Amino acid sequence: MALMMSVSGVRGVIGESMTPVLAAELGCAFGTYLGGGKVVVGRDTRPSGPMLQRALVSGLLATGCEVVELNIASTPAVAFMVRRHGAAGGVVITASHNPVIWNGIKFLTDEGLAPPPDRAQSIFETYRTKAFKLAGVDALRAPAVDKSADEAHVEAALGIIYPDQIAEKRYRVVLDSINGAGSTEGKLLLSRLGCEVIHVNAEPNGRFAHTPEPTAENLTSLCEAVRKHKAHIGFAQDPDADRLAIVDEHGNYIGEEYTLALCAMYMFKAHPGPIAANLSTSRMVDDLAAAAGGPCRVVRSAVGEANVVAAMRANGCRFGGEGNGGVIDPRVGPVRDSLVGMALTLQLMAIRNAGISQLVEKIPRYVMSKQKFECSSDRIARVLAAVRSAYAQEKINDIDGVRIDFAEGWVHVRGSNTEPIIRIIAEAKTQADCDRLVADVRRIADGV
């Protein structure tokens, strides 16, 4: 299995492309890039994590870095601790929603963000050329351990809401942590909010109880648990706990797109102003902004957490996210965060005195389709040019591929950053309109 290297980090299959040798050399490359300094390291719960952590840390230490190990911690918790420690950078050992045979290494800047493309390429070039700057024996030190990440991250999430208002409701919540890195943090947050927590797949052992992607077909057991326990809501984290999916009080999976929409509904009321979302995110947030009026609007960005954050900063946004269940609140950190998603959703329920199904009914409903097809890298540019030309008279946003907006919906066409494929995401009021938008783009692409 080939190694994937991008601004989102490095991913591969354990024992094939992802090895301890690779981890050690990437540690050397990152340490060289940083020129030493403090580095915070955390990992999700995959069984391969300790092996890779030890190898990666050895590489960082070899370049004179001061290493602080968090051991198991969610991605947003690692990012938070990078800032708390005033570190030069951070590393998360995770493959996010990929199956357990995968693992990865994600680099973070001193702000806890993925490095910009040019800096990521500089790290990878140092790795490829093996131009490591190794420290002398006098500069070497033992790593330190910090066990406070869970508590610190939870306290930060509690700080953006009104915990007493939520606690008064005594919500019964089913939490599926997939035996991942968010297990301890998620349970702690909900307990602090006075919730009765039914915690499934709660052991942080990395033995994923179902396919990690938090989609409808993978969360049937969560839906059943919500119905069985007559819970008010069900939450599902992914393995590194930066994404959140929601199940309503009737045990219906409402989808990852609604995570951002529900949180935006609260933020538009509590903190009116612009929010940022990527081009592939549902139009639901635009409808909510229009209904809120005043300064509320949606700023669109290229796909990717760092791009959303850049748009937030450029436009003074206090909130943002992506339709994959990732919400970003800079008061906690400039990264996707499932704890933020849970906190804001429960706050919305408490303030509106309404169940999730009632809140969802207030949001305009759409149908979304996501497809992909193989396309060589040289052909991708030609396909995008053809799509842009075919819809030249429509409303176009081409900051990341091409997104075309129509009255009845929109379609976004973009090349993958890691694979020779083109992705097509379409959304419309009806399945027929959605299918037509996808089919029209495919016909254009097939003609190139």
Secondary structure as the mmCIF struct_conf table of DSSP 4:
data_model
#
loop_
_struct_conf.conf_type_id
_struct_conf.id
_struct_conf.beg_label_comp_id
_struct_conf.beg_label_asym_id
_struct_conf.beg_label_seq_id
_struct_conf.end_label_comp_id
_struct_conf.end_label_asym_id
_struct_conf.end_label_seq_id
HELX_LH_PP_P HELX_LH_PP_P1 ALA A 2 LEU A 3
STRN STRN1 MET A 4 SER A 6
TURN_TY1_P TURN_TY1_P1 VAL A 7 SER A 8
STRN STRN2 GLY A 9 VAL A 13
STRN STRN3 ILE A 14 ILE A 14
TURN_TY1_P TURN_TY1_P2 GLY A 15 SER A 17
STRN STRN4 MET A 18 MET A 18
HELX_RH_AL_P HELX_RH_AL_P1 PRO A 20 LEU A 34
TURN_TY1_P TURN_TY1_P3 GLY A 35 GLY A 35
BEND BEND1 GLY A 36 GLY A 36
STRN STRN5 GLY A 37 ARG A 43
BEND BEND2 THR A 45 THR A 45
TURN_TY1_P TURN_TY1_P4 PRO A 47 SER A 48
HELX_RH_AL_P HELX_RH_AL_P2 GLY A 49 ALA A 62
TURN_TY1_P TURN_TY1_P5 THR A 63 GLY A 64
STRN STRN6 CYS A 65 ILE A 72
HELX_RH_AL_P HELX_RH_AL_P3 THR A 75 ARG A 84
TURN_TY1_P TURN_TY1_P6 HIS A 85 GLY A 86
BEND BEND3 ALA A 88 ALA A 88
STRN STRN7 GLY A 89 ILE A 93
TURN_TY1_P TURN_TY1_P7 SER A 96 HIS A 97
BEND BEND4 ASN A 98 ASN A 98
TURN_TY1_P TURN_TY1_P8 VAL A 100 ILE A 101
STRN STRN8 TRP A 102 LEU A 108
TURN_TY1_P TURN_TY1_P9 ASP A 110 GLU A 111
BEND BEND5 GLY A 112 LEU A 113
HELX_LH_PP_P HELX_LH_PP_P2 ALA A 114 PRO A 116
HELX_RH_AL_P HELX_RH_AL_P4 PRO A 117 THR A 129
TURN_TY1_P TURN_TY1_P10 LYS A 130 LYS A 130
HELX_LH_PP_P HELX_LH_PP_P3 LEU A 134 GLY A 136
HELX_RH_3T_P HELX_RH_3T_P1 VAL A 137 ALA A 139
HELX_LH_PP_P HELX_LH_PP_P4 ALA A 142 PRO A 143
STRN STRN9 ALA A 144 VAL A 145
HELX_RH_AL_P HELX_RH_AL_P5 ALA A 149 LEU A 158
TURN_TY1_P TURN_TY1_P11 GLY A 159 ILE A 160
BEND BEND6 ILE A 161 ILE A 161
HELX_RH_AL_P HELX_RH_AL_P6 PRO A 163 ALA A 167
TURN_TY1_P TURN_TY1_P12 GLU A 168 LYS A 169
STRN STRN10 ARG A 172 ASP A 176
TURN_TY1_P TURN_TY1_P13 ILE A 178 ASN A 179
BEND BEND7 GLY A 180 GLY A 180
TURN_TY1_P TURN_TY1_P14 ALA A 181 GLY A 182
HELX_RH_AL_P HELX_RH_AL_P7 SER A 183 ARG A 192
TURN_TY1_P TURN_TY1_P15 LEU A 193 GLY A 194
STRN STRN11 GLU A 196 VAL A 200
BEND BEND8 ASN A 201 ASN A 201
BEND BEND9 ASN A 205 ASN A 205
BEND BEND10 ALA A 209 HIS A 210
BEND BEND11 PRO A 212 GLU A 213
HELX_RH_3T_P HELX_RH_3T_P2 ALA A 216 ASN A 218
HELX_RH_AL_P HELX_RH_AL_P8 THR A 220 HIS A 229
TURN_TY1_P TURN_TY1_P16 LYS A 230 LYS A 230
BEND BEND12 HIS A 232 HIS A 232
STRN STRN12 ILE A 233 GLN A 237
TURN_TY1_P TURN_TY1_P17 PRO A 239 ASP A 240
BEND BEND13 ALA A 241 ALA A 241
STRN STRN13 LEU A 244 VAL A 247
TURN_TY1_P TURN_TY1_P18 GLU A 249 HIS A 250
BEND BEND14 GLY A 251 GLY A 251
STRN STRN14 TYR A 253 TYR A 253
TURN_TY1_P TURN_TY1_P19 GLU A 256 GLU A 256
HELX_RH_AL_P HELX_RH_AL_P9 GLU A 257 ALA A 270
BEND BEND15 HIS A 271 HIS A 271
BEND BEND16 GLY A 273 GLY A 273
STRN STRN15 PRO A 274 ASN A 278
TURN_TY1_P TURN_TY1_P20 LEU A 279 SER A 280
BEND BEND17 THR A 281 THR A 281
TURN_TY1_P TURN_TY1_P21 ARG A 283 ARG A 283
HELX_RH_AL_P HELX_RH_AL_P10 MET A 284 ALA A 292
TURN_TY1_P TURN_TY1_P22 GLY A 294 PRO A 295
STRN STRN16 ARG A 297 SER A 301
BEND BEND18 VAL A 303 GLY A 304
HELX_RH_AL_P HELX_RH_AL_P11 GLU A 305 ASN A 315
TURN_TY1_P TURN_TY1_P23 GLY A 316 GLY A 316
BEND BEND19 ARG A 318 ARG A 318
STRN STRN17 GLY A 320 GLU A 322
TURN_TY1_P TURN_TY1_P24 GLY A 323 GLY A 325
STRN STRN18 GLY A 326 ILE A 328
STRN STRN19 ASP A 329 ASP A 329
TURN_TY1_P TURN_TY1_P25 PRO A 330 VAL A 332
STRN STRN20 GLY A 333 GLY A 333
BEND BEND20 PRO A 334 VAL A 335
HELX_RH_AL_P HELX_RH_AL_P12 SER A 338 ARG A 352
TURN_TY1_P TURN_TY1_P26 ASN A 353 ASN A 353
HELX_RH_AL_P HELX_RH_AL_P13 ILE A 356 GLU A 361
TURN_TY1_P TURN_TY1_P27 LYS A 362 LYS A 362
BEND BEND21 ILE A 363 ILE A 363
HELX_LH_PP_P HELX_LH_PP_P5 PRO A 364 ARG A 365
STRN STRN21 VAL A 367 GLU A 374
HELX_RH_AL_P HELX_RH_AL_P14 SER A 377 ALA A 390
TURN_TY1_P TURN_TY1_P28 TYR A 391 GLN A 393
BEND BEND22 GLU A 394 GLU A 394
STRN STRN22 LYS A 395 ASN A 397
BEND BEND23 ILE A 399 GLY A 401
STRN STRN23 VAL A 402 ASP A 405
BEND BEND24 ALA A 407 GLU A 408
STRN STRN24 GLY A 409 GLY A 415
BEND BEND25 ASN A 417 PRO A 420
STRN STRN25 ILE A 421 ALA A 428
BEND BEND26 LYS A 429 THR A 430
HELX_RH_AL_P HELX_RH_AL_P15 GLN A 431 ASP A 446
TURN_TY1_P TURN_TY1_P29 GLY A 447 GLY A 447
#
